[in-house]
Structures are given as structure tokens and as C-alpha cells.
């Protein structure tokens, strides 16, 4: 995202979060402050599809497939069984 801050990928919007563009390597709690984390922001990289998390608006198979395709566009490949 342009601000350098990331959040869970949403299914729509205009703040940049509607496009999945990175994967956090571990969960962070951003409820009280901006956390520091480790992100994969480009590939080549392979991640576990089962380990991906999405905003609540990404709530069906088509929306999840869209997010996985968006990650693939930056070289982050989501695979089953990784």
C-alpha cells in the first residue's frame, strides 16, 4: 500500500486493501497501535494457501481465488499442502 501500512485484503474499496499485495509471515495485533511485522511483498515465493487470512468481506471461493491471483501477480504463489 502507498502508506507503507498493510491490512487484511478486502473484497472492495479504494484504499489499496482491495488488492492483495503481501503476506505477513505471522499474525500481528494492530488494535492499539501500528505493529512491526515481517512481510513477503514480492516473489518468487510459495506460501501455504491454508495459512492465508482475509478480511470478512472475502467470504466465498470466487473472492478468495481473486486474492490468490492478485498475490500471484507479484510472484507470491499460494499452494495447497505447503
C-alpha positions in Angstrom: 0.0 0.0 0.0 1.2 3.5 -0.6 1.2 4.4 3.1 3.5 1.6 3.9 0.8 0.1 6.1 -1.0 -3.2 5.3 -4.2 -4.7 6.4 -6.2 -7.8 5.5 -7.3 -7.9 1.9 -10.9 -6.7 1.4 -13.2 -7.6 -1.4 -13.7 -4.0 -2.5 -12.8 -0.4 -1.6 -10.5 2.4 -2.7 -7.7 2.4 -0.1 -5.5 -0.2 -1.7 -6.6 -3.1 0.6 -8.9 -4.4 -2.2 -5.8 -5.7 -3.9 -3.8 -8.5 -2.1 -0.2 -7.5 -2.4 1.7 -9.1 0.5 1.7 -11.9 3.1 2.5 -11.4 6.7 4.7 -14.2 8.0 3.0 -14.2 11.4 -0.1 -12.7 12.9 0.1 -9.2 14.4 -2.2 -7.3 16.7 -2.9 -3.8 15.3 -5.8 -2.9 17.7 -3.9 -0.4 19.8 -1.0 0.7 17.6 0.7 0.1 14.3 2.7 -3.2 14.7 6.0 -4.1 13.2 6.0 -7.3 11.2 7.8 -9.3 8.6 6.1 -9.3 5.1 6.7 -11.1 1.8 5.9 -8.3 -0.7 7.1 -10.0 -3.9 8.3 -13.3 -5.2 9.3 -15.7 -6.2 7.8 -17.1 -3.1 5.5 -20.0 -2.2 3.1 -19.8 0.7 0.5 -22.1 2.2 -3.0 -21.4 0.9 -4.4 -22.7 4.2 -2.3 -20.2 6.1 -3.7 -17.1 4.3 -6.2 -14.9 6.2 -8.6 -12.4 4.6 -11.0 -9.7 5.7 -14.5 -10.8 6.5 -15.7 -9.4 3.2 -13.7 -12.0 1.3 -16.3 -14.6 2.0 -16.6 -17.0 -0.9 -14.5 -19.1 -3.2 -14.6 -16.6 -6.1 -13.3 -13.8 -3.9 -10.6 -16.0 -2.4 -9.5 -17.0 -5.9 -9.3 -13.4 -6.8 -7.0 -12.7 -3.9 -4.8 -15.6 -4.7 -4.5 -14.4 -8.3 -3.6 -10.9 -7.1 -0.8 -12.4 -5.0 0.4 -14.5 -7.9 0.7 -11.2 -9.9 3.5 -10.1 -7.6 5.1 -13.6 -7.6 3.6 -14.9 -4.3 2.2 -18.4 -5.2 -0.3 -20.0 -2.8 -0.2 -23.7 -2.8 -2.2 -26.5 -1.0 -0.1 -28.7 1.2 2.8 -26.4 1.8 
